Amino acid sequence: MRKSLLVITLIVLTACGGVKKTQEALNSGNYVTAMNKAIAKLSDNKTRKGNQEYVLLLEEAFVKNKKRELEKVTFLEKDGNPANLEKIYNSYLKLKQLQNRIEPLLPLPVYDENRNAEFSFNNYDAKIIQTKTELSEYLYANASDLLKNAVNKYDFRQAYDDFNYLNKINPGYYNTVVKMDEAYKKGLDYVKIELRNDTQQIIPERLEEELLDFNTYGINSLWTQFHKNPIESVKYDYAMYLDFREINISPEQTNEKQIIKEKQIRDGYDYVLDSNGNVAKDSLGNDIKVDKFKKVRCSFYQFTQFKNAQVGAKVSFVDLENGQEVNSYPISSEFVFEHVYANYSGDKRALENDLIALLDLAAVPFPTNEQMVYDAGEDLKARLKNVVQRHNFN
């Protein structure tokens, strides 16, 4: 019984909390938020008596939101500024969308007042079509003018944004797609990338290919294209240089360490003798025996193969219009090769299990210098990606 009361209490508190938040949204002028909450609740069960407050809140919020939106639209229409057409168009769209969400819920009964909630719906289709036509004409003319008279890449990008939006609200409008493509190409920053080696070491060809293959980096940049193989017909805005400054590879080393291990181990047993020198018996008549121990000793020889590579580089960005370095970032990476194996002399029983496991291993060939540089470059790729993501060309 106590558990049932607790569940009921929690349900009531949750319901009250939902109504309170919806009422707060309504009181603070967030009418759409209030309607969204009410619609979500009523979509689950519109006839439930516990949801009656949501019906009244939806009814009130709808009236107030409609009044405010239409007053805003009337003001913007009287202003006559074509720059306001997008706001007007979106207002009509939102009003229609709200009606479309509420309509499937109707009728919504208000039990205490013995009536259905009232929603005065308007047909906004004509207004939406008219405003979309006017907005399309304005966007097309404005973007076309911007495309024709652009003085920098930012103008081309703004023209692209306008054409792109126009294509979304009115697909196929004149030659919007063609002009959008033109604006995009002219708004791009083209960056040629080059790897330069100032060290005495050979950089593996595979590493060079992977470092300069930006397609594998997952770097999504709408307005920047990287080319590792420059195209003659393209005028590049920036150059990105990856300069290898130092590659240090240690000599191949094998270090030996000797460990002496001793342990007491069981080695058979002895009989217990009584006072007469005879073998003692337990209560069941069995001979009494005790374990016999002996000390064993083992020399354990641990060998560690070690080699490491350190790579230091600098990423720099150069503005090709004025030849000035825009920014530079040092990056570095290290790869360590380490392999442990062992052998022994003496009694292996003196060794712990973790040491015994090393006895199954043997020496392995050291990686080549080229492989060491490649392995160090794996981490370098991640660092380079981070640098490119952080650098802002715009």
FENKAZI-V802413 format. One record per pair of residues at least 24 apart in sequence whose ideal C-beta (glycine too) atoms are under 7 Angstrom apart, sorted by sequence separation. I is the first residue (numbers start at 1). J is the second residue. If there is no record, write none. Layout:
i = (I/I)
j = (J/J)
//
This chain:
i = (159/160/268/310/266/267/309/339/35/69/139/140/267/308/309/34/35/139/156/160/266/267/308/96/265/308/66/95/264/265/308/337/31/35/136/156/157/307/337/26/156/211/264/265/306/22/92/96/147/306/31/32/140/191/193/262/263/305/19/23/26/31/136/140/153/189/191/193/304/305/15/19/22/26/92/93/144/147/188/189/190/191/192/193/262/337/92/140/147/153/187/304/132/136/188/190/260/261/335/132/192/302/303/89/92/260/261/303/62/302/335/203/258/259/301/335/89/300/301/334/88/89/258/259/301/333/190/192/300/333/191/194/196/198/199/256/257/299/85/89/190/191/198/201/298/299/333/190/191/192/193/194/195/196/197/198/199/256/299/333/189/191/199/298/85/86/189/191/254/255/297/298/331/85/297/298/333/254/255/296/300/298/331/55/85/253/296/297/298/331/56/253/296/55/252/300/82/302/331/62/250/52/59/250/305/329/46/52/59/305/307/59/249/303/307/305/39/43/46/47/49/55/247/248/311/35/39/42/309/247/309/327/307/311/42/157/246/311/244/245/309/313/245/244/245/311/315/243/242/243/315/242/243/317/240/241/240/238/239/238/238/239/238/237/236/265/263/263/262/261/261/252/249/249/247/242/238/204/207/211/219/207/201/202/206/217/204/211/219/224/203/204/207/211/219/210/223/201/211/189)
j = (183/184/292/334/291/292/334/364/61/95/165/166/293/334/335/61/62/166/183/187/293/294/335/124/293/336/95/124/293/294/337/366/61/65/166/186/187/337/367/57/187/242/295/296/337/54/124/128/179/338/64/65/173/224/226/295/296/338/53/57/60/65/170/174/187/223/225/227/338/339/50/54/57/61/127/128/179/182/223/224/225/226/227/228/297/372/128/176/183/189/223/340/169/173/225/227/297/298/372/170/230/340/341/128/131/299/300/342/102/342/375/244/299/300/342/376/131/342/343/376/131/132/301/302/344/376/234/236/344/377/236/239/241/243/244/301/302/344/131/135/236/237/244/247/344/345/379/237/238/239/240/241/242/243/244/245/246/303/346/380/237/239/247/346/134/135/238/240/303/304/346/347/380/135/347/348/383/305/306/347/351/350/383/108/138/306/349/350/351/384/110/307/350/110/307/355/138/358/387/119/307/110/117/308/363/387/105/111/118/364/366/119/309/363/367/366/101/105/108/109/111/117/309/310/373/98/102/105/372/311/373/391/372/376/108/223/312/377/311/312/376/380/313/313/314/380/384/313/313/314/387/315/316/391/315/316/317/317/318/318/319/320/320/320/320/349/349/350/350/350/351/366/369/372/373/384/393/370/373/377/385/374/369/370/374/385/373/380/388/393/373/374/377/381/389/381/394/373/384/393)
//
